[in-house]
Amino acid sequence: MENYEQKLGIKLWAEEDRPREKLLLHGRRHLTDAELIAILIGSGSKNETAVDLSKRILSFYDNSLTKLGKLLFWIFPGLEVLEKPKH
């Protein structure tokens, strides 16, 4: 028997489980880090949902938003304007 796993795209998930809808209904505190990143990514691929991709990215960076954030500031230097102002 073939080892075949079909990915269920986010559009086919129950509406209350989809990251964007969950954000609108309940706010950001009800989303996982992977779901928040998935919203930023926007979409996945035929083989991987945006949430799965986000989980893979987070895993690569030891599930550390700090490490991922530092990488993003290094790749996109203009993002430092988003940093909290120093008092």
C-alpha positions in Angstrom: 0.0 0.0 0.0 1.3 3.4 -0.9 2.2 5.8 1.9 0.0 8.7 0.8 -0.9 11.7 2.9 -3.2 14.3 1.4 -2.9 17.7 2.9 -6.2 19.4 3.7 -5.8 23.1 2.6 -6.7 25.8 5.1 -9.6 26.8 3.0 -11.1 23.4 3.7 -10.7 23.7 7.5 -13.7 24.6 9.7 -14.0 28.4 9.5 -13.4 28.8 13.3 -10.1 26.9 12.9 -8.6 29.0 10.1 -6.0 31.5 11.3 -7.4 34.7 9.8 -10.9 34.0 10.9 -9.7 32.9 14.3 -7.8 36.2 14.6 -10.9 38.2 13.6 -13.2 36.3 15.9 -11.1 35.9 19.0 -8.0 38.2 18.7 -4.3 37.4 18.5 -4.0 35.9 21.9 -6.0 32.8 20.7 -3.5 32.0 17.9 -0.3 30.0 18.1 2.9 31.6 16.9 2.7 29.3 13.8 -0.8 30.6 13.0 0.3 34.2 13.3 3.3 33.6 11.1 1.1 31.8 8.6 -1.1 34.9 8.3 2.1 36.9 7.5 3.2 34.3 5.0 -0.2 34.3 3.3 -0.3 30.9 1.7 1.4 27.6 1.6 1.9 25.2 -1.3 0.3 22.1 -2.8 2.1 20.0 -0.3 2.2 22.2 2.7 -0.2 24.6 4.4 1.0 28.0 5.5 0.6 26.8 9.1 2.8 23.7 8.4 5.4 25.9 6.7 5.4 28.2 9.7 5.8 25.3 12.1 8.8 24.1 10.0 10.4 27.6 10.0 9.9 27.9 13.8 11.3 24.5 14.4 14.4 25.4 12.4 14.9 28.3 14.7 14.4 26.2 17.9 10.8 27.5 18.2 12.3 30.9 19.2 10.5 34.0 17.9 13.5 36.0 19.2 15.9 34.1 16.9 13.5 34.3 13.9 13.0 38.0 14.6 16.7 38.7 14.6 17.0 37.0 11.3 14.3 39.1 9.8 15.9 42.3 11.0 19.2 41.1 9.4 17.5 40.2 6.1 15.3 43.3 6.0 17.3 46.1 7.5 14.5 48.7 7.1 12.4 46.8 9.7 14.3 48.5 12.5 11.9 51.4 12.3 9.4 49.0 13.8 11.4 48.6 17.0 10.1 50.0 20.2 11.4 53.6 20.7 14.1 53.9 23.4 13.4 56.2 26.3 
